[in-house]
Every structure is written in structure tokens, then in C-alpha cells.
Amino acid sequence: MKKTIATLIAGLFATAAFAQAPTPAATTPAAAKVEAKVEAKVEAKVEAKQEKQAAKAEVKETKAAAKADVKEAKQAAKADVKEAKHDAKEAKREAKAEVKEAKADAKQAKAEHKATTVAAATK
């Protein structure tokens, strides 16, 4: 009798253990929906990250182009200033030459006037 009871108890334990064993994961429609939602979220995150990286790259390009434009504008301004200084020096040189020429003309006119007055006085 003890053996029979022991066998029955062992059988109960065995069936209980078998009943609680995990069954292979069967894909149910609800699980498929959840999995699809998770995949969609992951794809959305990846897409958002790629868009963010593309935007960063575009901003970087724009900054580089703006920096190049500023550098070019500075160089053009420096060239303009240099040209203006050169023009000013040339104008100053020309003015000095004109003043020198005018002084020489005045000196010559004065000498001619003196010569005519001396010649008139000696006659």
C-alpha cells in the first residue's frame, strides 16, 4: 500500500511538473501586433537619428560656407583698402608735382617780369 501511494504521489508530481513546463512561444496575433509596434518604434528612432545627423551635417556645411564667405569678404576689403591707399599716395605725389611745377612757373614768370622791368628801366 505504501508503494502504491508513493507511485500515485510521484505521478502527481510528474504531471504537475509537466503541466508547468514552458510551452514553446507561439506567435499570437496580439504578440505579433506588439512586435510590429516595437519594430516601428525602433525604425522611427533610427530614422530620427539619421535625420538629426543629416541636419547636423547640413548645419556644418552651412557654417563652413559662411566662414569661407566671410574670409573672402575680408580679403576683398583688405585689397580695396590697399588699393585706396595706393591711389591716395599717387594723388599726393601728383599734387606735389603740380605744386612744384606751379612754383617753377611762378619763379620763371617772376624772373621774366624782373628781366622786362630791368630792360625797360635801362632803355
TAMOGI-V767867 format. One record per residue. N is the residue number from 1. OMEGA is omega in whole degrees, -180 to 180 (* if undefined). D_LAST is the distance of its C-alpha to the last C-alpha in Angstrom with 2 decimals. Layout:
n:N omega:OMEGA d_last:D_LAST
n:N omega:OMEGA d_last:D_LAST
//
This chain:
n:1 omega:179 d_last:180.73
n:2 omega:-180 d_last:178.05
n:3 omega:-179 d_last:176.75
n:4 omega:179 d_last:176.60
n:5 omega:179 d_last:174.74
n:6 omega:180 d_last:172.32
n:7 omega:178 d_last:171.75
n:8 omega:180 d_last:171.12
n:9 omega:179 d_last:168.67
n:10 omega:178 d_last:166.88
n:11 omega:178 d_last:166.67
n:12 omega:179 d_last:165.20
n:13 omega:-179 d_last:162.57
n:14 omega:180 d_last:161.74
n:15 omega:178 d_last:161.36
n:16 omega:179 d_last:159.31
n:17 omega:178 d_last:156.95
n:18 omega:-178 d_last:156.72
n:19 omega:-178 d_last:156.02
n:20 omega:180 d_last:153.14
n:21 omega:-178 d_last:151.51
n:22 omega:179 d_last:148.07
n:23 omega:179 d_last:148.09
n:24 omega:-176 d_last:145.37
n:25 omega:178 d_last:142.39
n:26 omega:-179 d_last:142.92
n:27 omega:177 d_last:139.89
n:28 omega:179 d_last:140.59
n:29 omega:180 d_last:138.40
n:30 omega:179 d_last:137.35
n:31 omega:179 d_last:136.36
n:32 omega:178 d_last:134.43
n:33 omega:-180 d_last:132.56
n:34 omega:180 d_last:131.70
n:35 omega:178 d_last:130.59
n:36 omega:178 d_last:128.42
n:37 omega:180 d_last:126.81
n:38 omega:179 d_last:126.11
n:39 omega:179 d_last:124.57
n:40 omega:179 d_last:122.44
n:41 omega:-180 d_last:121.19
n:42 omega:179 d_last:120.40
n:43 omega:179 d_last:118.54
n:44 omega:179 d_last:116.60
n:45 omega:180 d_last:115.62
n:46 omega:179 d_last:114.52
n:47 omega:179 d_last:112.54
n:48 omega:180 d_last:110.88
n:49 omega:179 d_last:109.98
n:50 omega:178 d_last:108.44
n:51 omega:179 d_last:106.45
n:52 omega:179 d_last:105.23
n:53 omega:179 d_last:104.14
n:54 omega:179 d_last:102.36
n:55 omega:178 d_last:100.56
n:56 omega:179 d_last:99.53
n:57 omega:179 d_last:98.20
n:58 omega:178 d_last:96.24
n:59 omega:180 d_last:94.75
n:60 omega:178 d_last:93.84
n:61 omega:-179 d_last:92.10
n:62 omega:178 d_last:90.24
n:63 omega:-179 d_last:89.07
n:64 omega:179 d_last:87.91
n:65 omega:179 d_last:86.00
n:66 omega:179 d_last:84.39
n:67 omega:179 d_last:83.46
n:68 omega:178 d_last:81.87
n:69 omega:179 d_last:79.93
n:70 omega:-180 d_last:78.64
n:71 omega:179 d_last:77.63
n:72 omega:179 d_last:75.81
n:73 omega:178 d_last:74.03
n:74 omega:-180 d_last:72.95
n:75 omega:178 d_last:71.57
n:76 omega:179 d_last:69.68
n:77 omega:178 d_last:68.25
n:78 omega:180 d_last:67.17
n:79 omega:178 d_last:65.48
n:80 omega:180 d_last:63.68
n:81 omega:180 d_last:62.50
n:82 omega:179 d_last:61.30
n:83 omega:179 d_last:59.40
n:84 omega:178 d_last:57.85
n:85 omega:179 d_last:56.71
n:86 omega:178 d_last:55.21
n:87 omega:180 d_last:53.39
n:88 omega:179 d_last:52.08
n:89 omega:-180 d_last:50.80
n:90 omega:178 d_last:49.09
n:91 omega:179 d_last:47.49
n:92 omega:179 d_last:46.29
n:93 omega:179 d_last:44.85
n:94 omega:179 d_last:43.04
n:95 omega:178 d_last:41.69
n:96 omega:180 d_last:40.41
n:97 omega:179 d_last:38.72
n:98 omega:179 d_last:37.09
n:99 omega:180 d_last:35.91
n:100 omega:179 d_last:34.53
n:101 omega:180 d_last:32.77
n:102 omega:178 d_last:31.35
n:103 omega:179 d_last:30.09
n:104 omega:178 d_last:28.49
n:105 omega:180 d_last:26.85
n:106 omega:180 d_last:25.66
n:107 omega:179 d_last:24.32
n:108 omega:179 d_last:22.50
n:109 omega:179 d_last:21.10
n:110 omega:-180 d_last:20.01
n:111 omega:179 d_last:18.36
n:112 omega:180 d_last:16.55
n:113 omega:180 d_last:15.50
n:114 omega:-180 d_last:14.31
n:115 omega:179 d_last:12.39
n:116 omega:179 d_last:10.72
n:117 omega:178 d_last:10.08
n:118 omega:-179 d_last:8.76
n:119 omega:180 d_last:6.43
n:120 omega:-179 d_last:5.45
n:121 omega:-180 d_last:5.56
n:122 omega:179 d_last:3.78
n:123 omega:* d_last:0.00
//
